Amino acid sequence: MSNYPHLFTPLDLGFTTLKNRVLMGSMHTGLEEHPDGTRRLAQFYAERAAGGVALIVTGGISPNPQGVVSAGASVLNSEDELPHHKFITNAVHQAGGKIALQILHTGRYSYQKKLVAPSALQAPINPFIPKEMTEEDIQQTISDFARCAQLAQQAGYDGVEIMGSEGYLINQFLVARTNHRQDQWGGSFENRMRFAIEIVKAVRAIVGEQFIIIYRLSMLDLVEEGSDWQEIEQLALAIEQAGASIINTGIGWHEARIPTIATMVPRAGFSWVTKKLMGKVTIPLITTNRINDPHVAEQILSEGCADMVSMARPFLADAEFMLKAEQNRADEINTCIGCNQACLDRIFVGKLTSCLVNPRACHETEFIAEPVTSPKTIAVVGAGPAGLSFATTAASRGHHVTLFERENKIGGQFNIAKQIPGKEEFHETLRYFERQLALNGVDVRLNHTATAEQLASFDEVVIASGITPRTPAIDGIHNEKVLTYLDVLKHKRHVGPRVAIIGAGGIGFDTAEYLSQSGQSSSLSSHAFSQEWGIDQTLSHRGGLQPEGARVERAPRKIYLLQRKETKVGEGLGKTTGWIHRTSLSMRGITMLNNVQYLKIDDQGLHISREGKQQCLEVDNVVICAGQEPLKALYQPLQDMGKSVHLIGGADVAAELDARRAIDQGTRLAVKI
């Protein structure tokens, strides 16, 4: 019997049935434009279909050149593109799945010079100014949506998703924030929603009744002058009447300054929004955002928050998510931790998407972990992310792996990260690896500091022993008030009420978050999160924003976060999460300073120079977060012994605490050794 009866109940749409209640949400992977993207996308989607997801939605494909995500991005407006799409749909159908094409016109978000929008209003996240659409442009765009859907049907897709949320073109027509028109497409809400309705009608007319149409409806804009709830209900009813099969939930515009999918967002943190629309329409509703666990998905459905759940990044993390859940093997799921480091952070700088905890994602044709014919004995020194990824992957292929760890538990730097408010999901990665170690028979030796002599008998040795904090050359660095971040986060040394943190990289920000908060993290409570970020859970105000804004508890300490570089503090943080960390610390009253020279540390405090002026920050403690150095003392002795030895993770490159690179490096070595 399934532990998740609601999750695995089929959904009858009348003309077709979805085998369970899970949609794999749309993600742009970068493979859509890759030279070998057809084959690789087909493999990527087919593995998720074989893993049991009911319906896959592709990354956004534009109906015309004006609506592309960026110059050169994918368009479907000609039969010339059909062979590419047919290859993908055939692969998904052969794997037992269904797939829908997302039709996405980005409007004023389009990162190219010929962008269009309802009004010529520049988006705050785009340097290009859009051209206001003429009546002819609007009618042509409606026709382009319909033509794109018709081509998708010819290509073998089971349906389309019309992207009407996240601040893209259709969403831009819906709200006065971006629609200043005075014609039949602007002014009253009836006029502003006309574009969305006409698109759905046109698509339904051309594809017939036996084809899935999902409409992605922005139920919570999270921007000023966004939709109010009455308008959202009115739109939903009109979308149903226009011919949609399903309504999917959209949360937040891309320009919104509130996190919606990052790891500090509570699990299922927005299912309450979809629940408010339940019963207002008769077609199924999908809820979305930060659903990464079958227990959470089951609870959403059992509590009547939605008819289906959408998960996107969790299927990057584990293609077999649904299969494992159905077989009551949820403890084997490689859980998405919402970090964005290998997916969104990469796609927004023009790189291919992957996944921090599963580097095989979108690289399925490269990572082929075939069983070995001649198993080797392999020693792995260090059970951090790099060592764990190598050990579990190598053992799954049939190698005999022994994992040495000097601490009393696995995890390495993840044991630091999981303590940071908003990073509780890192516990899940360690749970996953612990289970994989057991399943694959890895000999784990904790509290064991390996020596070169003990490793001499192994065929291969992998050094994944991590890093040690770097000690900067500052006068007074050995003063008793100086602590390293490990002193604070690992050894729990006392920290006084006034603190200076030297170094504003990822670990500096983590330390500041840790020292600036007390009590339960808002990432564990939807209500607390909404209060902290100014979200109106009563949905009484436009855009779902509280008029009084964010309500955040100030830090219990006076904290300075300092960096030497002249760039913006935290410039090197993730593309999609750096602003969140800066905003969070700013709301708590943390002082962030760049272009700082460190003169000396003494009993008075930290003496600095900035912009030609010297001052003393009278602090109780100075916490050093100024980089790392590799720990690889075993490497040279083993080489001198003639051993085959490999360096991975921080032991190889310690410039940053980069778990994405560490897990990728460990996995790549394991599939070829």
C-alpha positions as CSV (number, residue, x, y, z in Angstrom):
1,M,0.0,0.0,0.0
2,S,1.3,3.4,-0.9
3,N,2.2,5.9,1.8
4,Y,0.9,8.6,-0.5
5,P,-2.6,7.7,-1.7
6,H,-3.6,11.1,-2.8
7,L,-0.4,11.6,-4.7
8,F,-0.9,8.5,-6.8
9,T,-4.6,8.9,-7.5
10,P,-5.1,9.3,-11.3
11,L,-6.6,12.6,-12.6
12,D,-9.3,12.2,-15.2
13,L,-9.4,15.2,-17.6
14,G,-12.3,13.6,-19.6
15,F,-10.4,13.0,-22.8
16,T,-7.2,11.7,-21.2
17,T,-6.1,10.6,-17.7
18,L,-2.9,11.6,-15.8
19,K,-1.6,8.6,-13.9
20,N,-0.8,10.6,-10.7
21,R,-1.1,14.1,-9.3
22,V,2.4,15.4,-10.1
23,L,3.4,17.8,-12.8
24,M,7.1,18.3,-13.7
25,G,7.1,22.1,-13.9
26,S,8.8,24.1,-16.7
27,M,12.5,24.7,-16.5
28,H,14.8,26.3,-19.1
29,T,17.9,24.1,-19.2
30,G,20.0,25.7,-21.9
31,L,19.8,22.5,-23.9
32,E,17.0,24.0,-25.9
33,E,19.7,26.0,-27.8
34,H,22.6,23.6,-27.4
35,P,24.0,22.0,-30.6
36,D,23.4,18.5,-29.3
37,G,20.3,19.7,-27.4
38,T,17.8,17.4,-29.2
39,R,19.4,14.2,-28.1
40,R,20.2,15.4,-24.6
41,L,16.8,16.9,-23.9
42,A,15.2,13.7,-25.1
43,Q,17.3,11.7,-22.7
44,F,16.7,14.2,-19.9
45,Y,12.9,14.2,-20.2
46,A,12.7,10.4,-21.0
47,E,14.4,9.5,-17.7
48,R,11.9,11.7,-15.8
49,A,9.0,10.1,-17.7
50,A,10.3,6.6,-16.9
51,G,10.7,7.7,-13.3
52,G,6.9,8.1,-13.1
53,V,5.9,11.8,-13.3
54,A,2.4,12.2,-14.8
55,L,3.0,15.2,-17.1
56,I,6.2,17.1,-18.0
57,V,6.2,20.7,-19.1
58,T,9.1,21.8,-21.2
59,G,11.2,24.9,-20.8
60,G,9.6,28.0,-22.3
61,I,9.5,28.2,-26.1
62,S,8.5,31.5,-27.7
63,P,5.7,31.8,-30.3
64,N,7.6,34.4,-32.2
65,P,11.1,36.1,-32.3
66,Q,10.0,39.1,-30.3
67,G,9.1,37.0,-27.3
68,V,12.3,35.0,-26.8
69,V,14.0,34.8,-23.5
70,S,17.2,36.2,-25.1
71,A,18.7,36.6,-28.5
72,G,18.9,33.3,-30.3
73,A,16.6,31.4,-27.8
74,S,14.1,28.9,-29.0
75,V,11.0,29.7,-31.1
76,L,8.4,27.4,-32.5
77,N,6.7,29.1,-35.4
78,S,7.6,26.8,-38.4
79,E,7.3,23.2,-39.4
80,D,11.1,23.3,-39.8
81,E,11.4,22.9,-36.0
82,L,9.1,19.8,-35.8
83,P,11.8,17.1,-36.2
84,H,13.6,18.4,-33.1
85,H,10.3,18.3,-31.1
86,K,9.1,15.0,-32.4
87,F,12.4,13.4,-31.3
88,I,11.7,14.6,-27.7
89,T,8.0,13.7,-27.6
90,N,8.7,10.2,-29.0
91,A,11.3,9.6,-26.3
92,V,8.9,10.7,-23.6
93,H,6.0,8.6,-24.9
94,Q,8.3,5.5,-25.3
95,A,9.2,5.9,-21.6
96,G,5.5,5.9,-20.7
97,G,5.1,9.7,-20.0
98,K,3.2,12.7,-21.3
99,I,4.7,16.0,-22.2
100,A,3.4,19.6,-22.8
101,L,5.1,22.5,-24.5
102,Q,5.3,25.7,-22.5
103,I,4.5,28.7,-24.8
104,L,6.3,31.6,-23.3
105,H,6.4,35.2,-24.6
106,T,8.6,37.2,-22.3
107,G,7.4,40.7,-23.3
108,R,9.5,43.4,-21.6
109,Y,11.7,40.7,-20.0
110,S,13.1,39.7,-23.4
111,Y,16.8,40.2,-23.3
112,Q,17.2,41.5,-26.9
113,K,16.7,44.8,-28.7
114,K,13.4,44.1,-30.5
115,L,11.3,43.4,-27.5
116,V,7.6,44.4,-27.2
117,A,5.2,45.0,-24.4
118,P,1.7,46.4,-23.7
119,S,3.3,49.8,-22.9
120,A,6.8,51.1,-23.5
121,L,7.9,50.6,-19.9
122,Q,11.3,49.3,-19.1
123,A,11.6,46.4,-16.7
124,P,13.9,47.1,-13.7
125,I,15.8,43.8,-14.5
126,N,16.3,44.5,-18.2
127,P,18.5,47.2,-19.9
128,F,16.3,47.2,-23.0
129,I,13.2,49.3,-23.5
130,P,10.2,47.6,-25.1
131,K,8.2,48.9,-28.1
132,E,4.5,49.4,-27.3
133,M,2.5,46.8,-29.2
134,T,0.1,48.1,-31.9
135,E,-3.3,46.6,-32.5
136,E,-1.8,44.6,-35.4
137,D,1.0,43.4,-33.1
138,I,-1.5,42.1,-30.6
139,Q,-3.6,40.3,-33.1
140,Q,-0.5,38.8,-34.7
141,T,0.8,37.6,-31.3
142,I,-2.5,35.9,-30.5
143,S,-2.3,34.1,-33.8
144,D,1.3,33.2,-33.1
145,F,0.3,31.6,-29.8
146,A,-2.3,29.6,-31.6
147,R,0.1,28.6,-34.4
148,C,2.7,27.5,-31.8
149,A,0.1,25.3,-30.1
150,Q,-0.9,23.8,-33.4
151,L,2.7,23.0,-34.2
152,A,3.2,21.5,-30.7
153,Q,0.2,19.2,-31.4
154,Q,1.7,18.2,-34.7
155,A,5.0,17.5,-33.0
156,G,3.3,15.0,-30.7
157,Y,3.0,17.0,-27.5
158,D,0.1,16.0,-25.3
159,G,-0.7,19.7,-24.5
160,V,0.6,23.1,-24.0
161,E,1.1,25.4,-21.0
162,I,0.3,29.1,-21.7
163,M,2.6,31.1,-19.6
164,G,0.5,33.9,-18.1
165,S,2.5,34.6,-14.9
166,E,5.9,35.6,-13.5
167,G,5.6,39.0,-15.0
168,Y,5.9,37.8,-18.6
169,L,3.9,39.3,-21.5
170,I,0.4,38.1,-20.7
171,N,0.9,39.1,-17.0
172,Q,2.1,42.5,-18.2
173,F,-1.3,43.1,-20.0
174,L,-3.2,42.1,-16.8
175,V,-2.0,44.8,-14.4
176,A,-1.9,48.6,-14.4
177,R,1.7,48.5,-13.3
178,T,2.8,47.6,-16.9
179,N,-0.3,48.3,-18.9
180,H,-1.0,52.0,-19.5
181,R,-3.1,51.5,-22.6
182,Q,-6.3,53.4,-23.2
183,D,-7.8,51.1,-26.0
184,Q,-9.7,47.8,-25.7
185,W,-6.5,46.1,-24.3
186,G,-6.1,48.5,-21.3
187,G,-7.9,50.5,-18.7
188,S,-10.6,48.4,-17.0
189,F,-9.7,44.9,-15.9
190,E,-12.1,43.5,-18.4
191,N,-10.0,45.1,-21.1
192,R,-6.6,44.2,-19.5
193,M,-7.6,40.5,-19.3
194,R,-8.8,40.4,-22.9
195,F,-5.4,39.4,-24.2
196,A,-5.1,36.3,-22.0
197,I,-8.7,35.2,-22.8
198,E,-8.3,35.7,-26.5
199,I,-5.1,33.6,-26.5
200,V,-6.7,30.7,-24.7
201,K,-9.7,30.8,-27.0
202,A,-7.5,30.9,-30.1
203,V,-5.5,28.0,-28.9
204,R,-8.5,25.9,-28.0
205,A,-10.1,26.6,-31.4
206,I,-7.1,25.4,-33.3
207,V,-6.2,22.3,-31.3
208,G,-9.7,20.9,-30.7
209,E,-11.0,19.4,-27.5
210,Q,-8.7,16.4,-27.1
211,F,-5.6,18.4,-26.1
212,I,-4.4,19.6,-22.7
213,I,-4.3,23.4,-22.2
214,I,-2.7,24.5,-19.0
215,Y,-2.9,28.2,-18.1
216,R,-0.3,29.5,-15.7
217,L,-2.1,32.1,-13.7
218,S,-0.3,34.6,-11.5
219,M,-2.2,34.3,-8.2
220,L,0.3,36.4,-6.2
221,D,2.2,39.0,-8.1
222,L,4.3,40.3,-5.2
223,V,4.8,43.7,-6.9
224,E,3.1,47.0,-6.4
225,E,0.0,47.7,-8.6
226,G,-0.3,43.9,-9.1
227,S,-3.6,42.1,-9.4
228,D,-6.1,41.9,-6.5
229,W,-7.8,38.7,-5.5
230,Q,-11.2,39.6,-7.0
231,E,-9.4,40.1,-10.4
232,I,-7.6,36.8,-10.0
233,E,-10.9,34.9,-9.4
234,Q,-12.5,36.7,-12.3
235,L,-9.6,35.8,-14.6
236,A,-9.7,32.2,-13.5
237,L,-13.4,31.8,-14.3
238,A,-12.8,33.4,-17.7
239,I,-9.8,31.2,-18.5
240,E,-11.9,28.1,-17.7
241,Q,-14.7,29.4,-19.9
242,A,-12.2,30.1,-22.7
243,G,-11.2,26.4,-22.8
244,A,-8.3,25.7,-20.4
245,S,-8.1,22.2,-19.0
246,I,-6.0,23.0,-15.9
247,I,-4.9,26.2,-14.1
248,N,-1.4,26.2,-12.7
249,T,-0.3,28.6,-10.0
250,G,2.2,31.4,-10.7
251,I,3.9,33.1,-7.7
252,G,5.8,36.4,-8.0
253,W,7.1,38.4,-10.9
254,H,10.8,38.1,-11.7
255,E,11.3,41.7,-10.7
256,A,9.7,41.1,-7.3
257,R,12.0,41.6,-4.3
258,I,10.6,38.7,-2.3
259,P,12.1,35.2,-2.5
260,T,9.7,32.6,-4.0
261,I,11.7,29.5,-4.7
262,A,15.1,29.8,-2.9
263,T,15.9,27.5,0.0
264,M,14.9,30.0,2.7
265,V,11.3,29.8,1.4
266,P,9.3,27.3,3.5
267,R,8.3,24.0,2.0
268,A,5.0,24.5,0.2
269,G,5.2,28.1,1.3
270,F,2.5,29.3,-1.2
271,S,0.0,26.4,-1.3
272,W,-2.3,28.6,0.8
273,V,-2.7,30.8,-2.3
274,T,-4.0,28.0,-4.5
275,K,-6.2,26.8,-1.8
276,K,-8.1,30.1,-1.8
277,L,-9.1,29.5,-5.5
278,M,-10.2,25.9,-4.9
279,G,-13.9,25.5,-5.5
280,K,-14.1,28.8,-7.5
281,V,-13.5,26.9,-10.8
282,T,-14.4,23.4,-11.8
283,I,-11.2,22.5,-13.6
284,P,-8.2,21.1,-11.7
285,L,-5.8,23.5,-9.9
286,I,-2.0,22.9,-9.6
287,T,0.0,24.4,-6.7
288,T,3.7,25.0,-6.9
289,N,6.9,26.4,-5.4
290,R,9.2,24.7,-2.9
291,I,7.5,21.3,-2.9
292,N,10.4,18.8,-2.7
293,D,9.1,15.9,-0.6
294,P,6.4,13.3,-1.2
295,H,5.1,13.8,2.4
296,V,4.7,17.5,1.8
297,A,3.0,16.9,-1.6
298,E,0.6,14.3,0.0
299,Q,-0.3,16.7,2.7
300,I,-1.1,19.5,0.2
301,L,-3.5,17.2,-1.6
302,S,-5.1,15.7,1.4
303,E,-5.8,19.1,2.9
304,G,-7.5,20.3,-0.3
305,C,-5.0,22.9,-1.2
306,A,-4.9,21.8,-4.8
307,D,-5.7,19.0,-7.2
308,M,-2.1,18.5,-8.4
309,V,1.3,19.6,-7.3
310,S,4.1,21.0,-9.6
311,M,7.7,20.2,-8.9
312,A,10.5,21.3,-11.2
313,R,13.9,21.4,-9.5
314,P,13.2,18.2,-7.5
315,F,13.3,16.3,-10.8
316,L,16.7,17.8,-11.5
317,A,17.8,16.3,-8.2
318,D,16.2,12.9,-8.7
319,A,14.7,11.6,-11.9
320,E,13.2,8.7,-10.0
321,F,11.5,10.8,-7.3
322,M,8.0,9.4,-8.1
323,L,9.1,5.8,-8.5
324,K,10.9,5.9,-5.1
325,A,7.9,7.5,-3.5
326,E,5.5,4.9,-5.0
327,Q,7.7,2.1,-3.8
328,N,7.9,3.6,-0.3
329,R,11.6,4.3,-0.7
330,A,11.3,8.0,0.1
331,D,14.5,7.8,2.2
332,E,16.4,7.2,-1.1
333,I,15.2,10.4,-2.8
334,N,17.9,12.8,-3.6
335,T,16.1,15.9,-2.3
336,C,16.3,19.3,-4.0
337,I,17.7,21.8,-1.5
338,G,16.6,24.9,-3.3
339,C,20.1,26.3,-3.6
340,N,19.8,27.5,-7.2
341,Q,23.6,27.2,-7.5
342,A,23.8,24.7,-10.4
343,C,20.4,25.5,-12.1
344,L,19.0,29.0,-12.1
345,D,22.3,30.7,-11.2
346,R,23.9,29.1,-14.3
347,I,21.0,29.5,-16.7
348,F,20.9,33.2,-16.0
349,V,24.5,33.7,-17.0
350,G,24.1,31.6,-20.2
351,K,25.4,28.3,-18.9
352,L,23.7,24.9,-19.0
353,T,21.5,23.9,-16.1
354,S,22.4,21.0,-13.8
355,C,22.0,20.3,-10.1
356,L,24.3,20.7,-7.2
357,V,23.2,17.4,-5.6
358,N,22.9,15.6,-8.9
359,P,25.5,16.8,-11.5
360,R,24.2,14.2,-13.9
361,A,21.0,16.3,-14.5
362,C,21.0,17.6,-18.1
363,H,24.3,15.7,-18.6
364,E,22.7,12.2,-18.8
365,T,24.6,11.4,-22.0
366,E,27.9,12.2,-20.4
367,F,27.5,10.5,-17.0
368,I,27.1,6.9,-17.8
369,A,27.9,4.9,-14.6
370,E,28.4,1.4,-16.1
371,P,29.1,-1.6,-13.8
372,V,32.9,-2.3,-13.7
373,T,34.3,-5.6,-14.9
374,S,37.4,-5.5,-12.7
375,P,36.5,-4.0,-9.3
376,K,39.2,-2.0,-7.5
377,T,39.8,-1.4,-3.9
378,I,39.5,2.3,-3.4
379,A,40.2,4.4,-0.3
380,V,38.5,7.8,0.0
381,V,39.8,10.2,2.6
382,G,37.2,12.7,3.7
383,A,33.4,12.3,3.9
384,G,32.4,15.8,2.8
385,P,30.4,16.5,-0.4
386,A,33.2,15.5,-2.8
387,G,34.2,12.3,-0.9
388,L,30.5,11.2,-0.5
389,S,29.7,11.7,-4.2
390,F,32.7,9.8,-5.3
391,A,32.3,7.0,-2.8
392,T,28.6,6.3,-3.4
393,T,29.0,6.5,-7.2
394,A,32.1,4.3,-7.4
395,A,30.5,1.8,-5.1
396,S,27.3,1.7,-7.1
397,R,29.5,0.6,-10.1
398,G,30.9,-2.3,-8.2
399,H,34.2,-1.0,-6.7
400,H,35.1,-1.9,-3.2
401,V,35.2,1.5,-1.4
402,T,36.5,2.4,2.1
403,L,35.6,5.9,3.3
404,F,37.8,7.4,6.1
405,E,36.5,10.3,8.1
406,R,38.3,11.9,11.0
407,E,35.1,13.3,12.5
408,N,32.3,11.3,14.2
409,K,29.8,11.9,11.3
410,I,29.8,12.3,7.6
411,G,29.1,15.7,5.9
412,G,32.1,17.9,6.1
413,Q,31.2,21.5,5.3
414,F,27.5,20.5,4.9
415,N,27.4,20.1,8.7
416,I,28.3,23.8,8.9
417,A,25.8,24.8,6.2
418,K,22.8,23.0,7.7
419,Q,23.0,25.1,10.9
420,I,22.5,28.4,9.0
421,P,18.9,29.8,9.2
422,G,17.3,29.1,5.8
423,K,19.6,26.2,4.9
424,E,17.9,23.4,6.8
425,E,17.4,21.5,3.6
426,F,21.1,20.6,3.7
427,H,20.1,17.9,6.3
428,E,18.4,16.1,3.4
429,T,21.5,15.7,1.3
430,L,23.3,14.1,4.2
431,R,20.4,11.8,4.8
432,Y,20.5,10.8,1.2
433,F,24.2,10.1,1.2
434,E,24.0,8.2,4.4
435,R,21.4,5.9,2.8
436,Q,23.4,5.5,-0.3
437,L,26.5,4.5,1.6
438,A,24.5,1.7,3.2
439,L,22.8,0.6,0.1
440,N,26.0,0.4,-1.9
441,G,28.1,-1.3,0.8
442,V,30.7,1.4,1.4
443,D,32.9,0.6,4.4
444,V,32.6,3.8,6.4
445,R,35.2,4.4,9.1
446,L,34.4,7.4,11.3
447,N,36.7,8.9,13.9
448,H,39.6,7.7,11.8
449,T,42.5,9.8,10.6
450,A,44.0,7.8,7.7
451,T,47.8,7.6,7.3
452,A,49.8,7.0,4.1
453,E,50.8,3.6,5.4
454,Q,47.2,2.5,6.0
455,L,46.4,3.5,2.4
456,A,49.3,1.8,0.8
457,S,47.4,-1.5,0.0
458,F,44.5,0.2,-1.9
459,D,44.5,0.2,-5.7
460,E,43.4,3.8,-5.8
461,V,43.3,6.6,-3.3
462,V,41.0,9.7,-3.5
463,I,41.9,12.6,-1.3
464,A,38.8,14.6,-0.4
465,S,40.0,15.9,3.0
466,G,38.6,19.4,2.5
467,I,40.0,22.7,3.7
468,T,41.3,24.7,6.6
469,P,40.4,28.3,7.1
470,R,43.0,30.8,5.9
471,T,44.6,33.1,8.4
472,P,45.1,36.6,6.9
473,A,48.2,38.6,7.6
474,I,46.7,41.3,9.9
475,D,48.6,42.8,12.8
476,G,47.1,41.3,16.0
477,I,45.4,38.3,14.2
478,H,46.2,36.1,17.3
479,N,44.4,38.4,19.7
480,E,42.1,36.4,22.0
481,K,39.0,38.1,20.5
482,V,39.7,36.7,17.1
483,L,37.7,33.6,16.0
484,T,37.5,31.6,12.8
485,Y,34.1,30.8,11.4
486,L,34.7,27.2,12.5
487,D,35.1,28.4,16.1
488,V,31.7,30.0,15.8
489,L,29.7,27.5,13.7
490,K,31.3,24.2,14.6
491,H,32.9,24.6,18.1
492,K,30.2,27.0,19.4
493,R,32.6,29.5,20.9
494,H,31.0,32.4,22.7
495,V,30.4,35.5,20.6
496,G,29.9,38.9,22.2
497,P,27.2,41.5,21.4
498,R,29.5,43.4,18.9
499,V,31.0,41.5,16.1
500,A,33.1,42.3,13.0
501,I,33.2,39.6,10.2
502,I,36.2,39.8,7.9
503,G,35.2,38.4,4.5
504,A,31.9,38.7,2.7
505,G,31.9,35.6,0.6
506,G,29.4,32.8,1.1
507,I,30.7,31.8,4.5
508,G,30.8,35.4,5.7
509,F,27.2,35.8,4.8
510,D,26.3,32.5,6.4
511,T,28.1,33.5,9.6
512,A,26.3,36.8,9.6
513,E,22.9,35.1,9.2
514,Y,23.7,32.7,12.0
515,L,24.8,35.5,14.4
516,S,21.9,37.8,13.5
517,Q,19.0,35.4,14.2
518,S,17.7,33.5,17.2
519,G,14.8,31.2,17.7
520,Q,13.1,29.2,14.9
521,S,14.0,30.2,11.3
522,S,11.3,31.8,9.2
523,S,12.1,29.2,6.6
524,L,10.2,26.6,8.7
525,S,6.9,28.6,8.9
526,S,4.9,30.0,6.0
527,H,3.3,32.5,8.3
528,A,6.6,33.7,9.8
529,F,8.1,33.9,6.3
530,S,5.2,36.0,4.9
531,Q,5.4,38.4,7.9
532,E,9.2,38.7,7.5
533,W,8.9,39.5,3.8
534,G,5.7,41.6,3.8
535,I,3.4,39.1,2.1
536,D,-0.3,39.6,2.8
537,Q,-1.8,36.2,3.5
538,T,-5.3,37.6,3.7
539,L,-4.9,38.6,0.0
540,S,-6.7,41.9,0.8
541,H,-4.1,44.1,-1.0
542,R,-2.9,44.4,-4.5
543,G,-0.1,42.2,-5.5
544,G,-0.4,40.3,-2.2
545,L,1.8,42.9,-0.4
546,Q,1.4,44.1,3.1
547,P,1.1,48.0,3.1
548,E,3.4,48.2,6.1
549,G,6.0,46.1,4.3
550,A,8.4,43.6,5.9
551,R,8.4,43.0,9.7
552,V,11.7,41.6,10.7
553,E,13.2,41.1,14.2
554,R,16.4,43.1,14.4
555,A,19.7,41.2,15.1
556,P,20.5,40.7,18.8
557,R,24.1,41.9,18.0
558,K,25.8,44.8,16.3
559,I,27.4,43.1,13.3
560,Y,29.7,44.5,10.7
561,L,30.2,42.5,7.5
562,L,33.4,43.6,5.8
563,Q,35.2,43.0,2.5
564,R,38.4,44.3,0.9
565,K,37.0,44.5,-2.6
566,E,35.5,47.7,-4.0
567,T,32.6,45.9,-5.5
568,K,29.2,45.5,-3.9
569,V,29.3,43.5,-0.8
570,G,28.4,39.9,-1.7
571,E,28.9,40.5,-5.4
572,G,30.2,37.0,-5.8
573,L,27.2,35.3,-4.3
574,G,24.6,33.4,-6.5
575,K,23.0,35.4,-9.3
576,T,19.5,34.5,-8.1
577,T,20.1,34.4,-4.3
578,G,22.7,37.1,-3.6
579,W,20.1,39.9,-3.4
580,I,18.1,37.8,-1.0
581,H,21.0,37.4,1.4
582,R,21.9,41.1,1.2
583,T,18.3,42.1,1.8
584,S,17.9,39.7,4.7
585,L,21.0,41.1,6.5
586,S,20.0,44.7,5.7
587,M,16.5,44.2,7.2
588,R,18.2,42.9,10.4
589,G,20.4,46.0,10.7
590,I,23.7,44.5,9.7
591,T,26.3,47.0,8.5
592,M,27.9,45.9,5.3
593,L,31.1,47.7,4.2
594,N,33.3,47.3,1.1
595,N,36.7,48.7,0.2
596,V,38.0,48.0,3.7
597,Q,41.7,47.9,4.7
598,Y,42.4,46.0,7.9
599,L,45.1,47.8,9.9
600,K,45.3,45.9,13.2
601,I,43.3,44.1,15.9
602,D,43.9,44.9,19.5
603,D,42.0,45.0,22.8
604,Q,40.1,48.1,21.6
605,G,38.7,46.3,18.5
606,L,39.3,46.2,14.8
607,H,41.1,49.1,13.3
608,I,40.3,49.7,9.6
609,S,40.8,52.3,6.9
610,R,38.0,53.1,4.4
611,E,37.8,55.9,1.8
612,G,40.9,57.5,3.3
613,K,39.6,57.6,6.9
614,Q,40.8,55.4,9.8
615,Q,38.5,54.2,12.5
616,C,38.2,51.6,15.1
617,L,35.2,49.2,15.2
618,E,34.9,48.6,19.0
619,V,33.9,45.0,18.8
620,D,34.0,42.1,21.2
621,N,35.0,39.6,18.6
622,V,36.4,39.5,15.1
623,V,35.4,36.5,13.0
624,I,37.6,35.5,10.2
625,C,35.9,34.3,7.0
626,A,38.7,35.2,4.6
627,G,39.0,32.1,2.5
628,Q,40.4,28.6,2.8
629,E,43.4,26.6,2.0
630,P,43.4,22.9,0.9
631,L,44.1,20.1,3.3
632,K,46.1,17.6,1.3
633,A,49.0,16.5,3.5
634,L,48.6,12.9,2.3
635,Y,48.9,13.6,-1.4
636,Q,52.7,13.9,-1.7
637,P,53.6,11.0,0.5
638,L,51.2,8.7,-1.5
639,Q,52.6,10.0,-4.8
640,D,56.1,9.3,-3.5
641,M,55.0,5.7,-2.8
642,G,53.9,5.4,-6.4
643,K,50.2,5.2,-5.6
644,S,47.5,6.2,-8.0
645,V,46.1,9.2,-6.1
646,H,43.4,11.8,-6.9
647,L,42.6,15.2,-5.4
648,I,38.9,16.3,-5.4
649,G,36.8,19.0,-3.7
650,G,38.4,21.5,-1.4
651,A,41.5,19.5,-1.1
652,D,42.0,20.2,-4.8
653,V,40.8,23.8,-5.1
654,A,39.9,25.7,-1.9
655,A,39.3,29.2,-3.3
656,E,35.6,29.0,-2.4
657,L,33.5,26.5,-0.5
658,D,32.0,25.2,-3.7
659,A,29.8,22.2,-3.1
660,R,28.6,22.2,-6.7
661,R,32.1,21.8,-8.1
662,A,33.0,19.3,-5.3
663,I,30.1,16.9,-6.0
664,D,30.5,17.3,-9.8
665,Q,34.2,16.5,-9.5
666,G,33.6,13.5,-7.3
667,T,30.9,12.1,-9.5
668,R,32.9,12.6,-12.7
669,L,35.9,10.8,-11.3
670,A,33.8,7.9,-10.0
671,V,32.2,7.2,-13.4
672,K,35.5,6.9,-15.2
673,I,37.8,5.3,-12.6
